[in-house]
Amino acid sequence: MKKDDVLKHFGDDSYAVAAALGITRQAVEKWPPVIPERCAYRLVALTKGRLKMTPALYEKPRRRT
């Protein structure tokens, strides 16, 4: 899940995102462009599926042999 999509859903309000997840605003602001996986799953549940999880964003690259 992308940080931009989360913020857009919450009206570009990092306080609202933080309150929904029970974390600090600073934690939200420190997220990388792809948010932590556990937060993504929680947001899917909290938004009743309006925000979508994209598992491919969290897959580790495969090593070529």
C-alpha positions as CSV (number, residue, x, y, z in Angstrom):
1,M,0.0,0.0,0.0
2,K,1.4,3.4,-0.9
3,K,1.7,6.2,1.6
4,D,0.2,8.7,-0.9
5,D,-3.0,6.6,-1.3
6,V,-3.4,6.3,2.5
7,L,-2.9,10.1,3.0
8,K,-5.3,10.8,0.1
9,H,-8.0,8.6,1.6
10,F,-7.6,10.4,5.0
11,G,-7.7,13.9,3.4
12,D,-4.0,14.4,3.5
13,D,-4.2,14.4,7.3
14,S,-1.4,12.4,8.9
15,Y,-3.1,13.0,12.3
16,A,-6.2,11.2,11.1
17,V,-4.1,8.3,9.8
18,A,-2.2,8.1,13.1
19,A,-5.4,8.2,15.2
20,A,-7.0,5.4,13.1
21,L,-3.9,3.2,13.7
22,G,-3.2,4.2,17.3
23,I,0.3,5.5,16.4
24,T,2.0,8.9,16.4
25,R,1.8,11.4,13.6
26,Q,5.6,11.3,13.5
27,A,5.5,7.6,12.8
28,V,3.2,8.2,9.8
29,E,5.4,11.0,8.5
30,K,8.5,8.7,8.6
31,W,6.8,6.0,6.5
32,P,8.6,5.2,3.3
33,P,6.6,5.4,0.0
34,V,5.4,1.9,0.6
35,I,4.0,1.7,4.1
36,P,4.8,-1.1,6.6
37,E,2.9,-4.3,5.8
38,R,1.3,-4.7,9.2
39,C,-0.2,-1.1,8.9
40,A,-1.4,-1.9,5.4
41,Y,-3.4,-4.9,6.6
42,R,-4.8,-2.9,9.5
43,L,-5.9,-0.1,7.2
44,V,-7.7,-2.5,4.9
45,A,-9.7,-3.7,7.9
46,L,-10.3,-0.2,9.3
47,T,-11.5,1.2,6.0
48,K,-13.6,-1.9,5.3
49,G,-11.7,-2.6,2.1
50,R,-11.8,0.9,0.6
51,L,-8.0,0.9,0.8
52,K,-6.5,-2.1,-1.0
53,M,-3.6,-4.2,-0.1
54,T,-1.1,-4.9,-2.9
55,P,0.9,-8.0,-1.8
56,A,3.3,-7.6,-4.7
57,L,4.7,-4.4,-3.1
58,Y,5.9,-6.5,-0.2
59,E,7.5,-9.4,-2.1
60,K,11.2,-9.8,-1.7
61,P,13.1,-9.8,-5.0
62,R,14.2,-13.3,-6.0
63,R,17.9,-14.0,-6.4
64,R,19.0,-15.2,-9.7
65,T,21.2,-18.2,-9.7
